[in-house]
Amino acid sequence: MEKASDFETRRARGNALLLKDAPLAIKRFLALDHDAYDDGALPKTTKELLGVVASTVLRCDDCIEYHVRESLEAGTTRDELIEALGIALVAGGSITIPHLRSAMELLEELT
């Protein structure tokens, strides 16, 4: 897994390139994706944990990294994240184990 700062730089650069020439539909989807995780009936912390679980089940390491970071920033504890990863393992099966390892490496680096 790349270093935390490398991910942030690569993600920011990729988003800038994407948005530069993106049609309105892509811009709207990205805004929807961002806004969906704001506080509502469910707090942002819960929504980000849902993002961690879904991303793990879907096996998207970039998504896992993003939602782990957002979870921590929103105030989720390390123990809550680890418990959510356990739910992801139950839902996604053993194929998610490499992604759990990556998530734990990131948690180790960030906490």
C-alpha positions in Angstrom: 0.0 0.0 0.0 1.3 3.4 -0.9 2.1 6.0 1.8 -0.9 8.0 3.1 0.5 11.3 1.6 1.0 9.7 -1.8 -2.6 8.6 -1.9 -3.9 12.1 -1.2 -1.7 13.6 -3.9 -2.6 11.0 -6.5 -6.3 11.3 -5.7 -6.3 15.1 -5.8 -4.5 15.1 -9.2 -6.8 12.4 -10.6 -9.9 14.4 -9.5 -8.6 17.6 -11.0 -8.0 15.8 -14.3 -11.4 14.2 -14.2 -13.3 17.3 -13.4 -11.4 19.5 -16.0 -13.1 17.9 -18.9 -16.0 16.0 -17.3 -19.5 16.4 -18.7 -22.2 17.6 -16.3 -23.4 14.0 -15.6 -20.0 13.0 -14.1 -19.8 16.3 -12.1 -23.3 15.7 -10.8 -22.5 12.1 -9.8 -19.4 13.1 -8.0 -21.4 15.8 -6.1 -24.0 13.2 -5.2 -21.4 10.8 -4.0 -19.9 13.5 -1.8 -23.2 14.8 -0.4 -24.5 11.3 0.4 -22.0 11.0 3.2 -23.0 14.2 5.0 -24.8 14.0 8.3 -28.5 13.2 7.9 -30.7 10.6 9.6 -27.5 8.6 9.9 -24.4 10.4 11.1 -21.4 10.8 8.8 -19.5 8.3 11.0 -22.0 5.6 10.3 -22.2 6.4 6.6 -18.4 6.3 6.3 -18.4 2.9 8.0 -21.0 1.7 5.5 -18.6 3.0 2.8 -15.8 1.0 4.3 -17.9 -2.2 4.4 -19.2 -1.7 0.8 -15.8 -0.8 -0.5 -14.3 -3.9 1.1 -16.9 -6.2 -0.2 -16.5 -4.7 -3.7 -12.7 -5.0 -3.2 -11.8 -1.4 -4.1 -8.6 -0.5 -2.3 -8.8 3.2 -3.3 -12.3 3.3 -2.0 -11.4 1.5 1.2 -8.5 4.0 1.8 -10.8 7.0 1.1 -13.5 5.8 3.5 -11.1 4.8 6.3 -9.6 8.3 6.1 -13.0 9.9 6.1 -14.2 7.7 8.9 -11.2 8.7 11.1 -11.6 12.4 10.2 -15.3 12.2 11.2 -14.4 10.8 14.6 -14.8 7.0 14.1 -12.6 5.1 16.5 -10.0 2.5 15.5 -12.1 -0.2 17.2 -15.3 0.8 15.3 -13.4 0.6 12.0 -12.0 -2.9 12.9 -15.5 -4.1 13.8 -16.8 -2.8 10.5 -14.0 -4.7 8.7 -15.3 -7.8 10.4 -18.7 -7.2 9.0 -17.2 -6.8 5.6 -15.4 -10.1 6.0 -18.7 -11.8 6.9 -20.5 -10.2 4.0 -17.7 -10.5 1.4 -16.0 -13.8 2.4 -12.4 -14.8 2.5 -11.7 -13.0 -0.8 -11.8 -9.7 1.2 -8.9 -10.7 3.5 -6.2 -9.1 1.4 -8.2 -5.9 1.5 -8.6 -6.2 5.2 -4.8 -6.4 5.5 -4.5 -3.2 3.4 -7.0 -1.4 5.6 -5.1 -2.5 8.7 -1.8 -1.3 7.3 -3.5 2.1 6.7 -5.0 2.2 10.2 -1.6 1.4 11.6 -0.1 4.3 9.6 -2.9 6.8 10.5 -3.5 6.0 14.1 
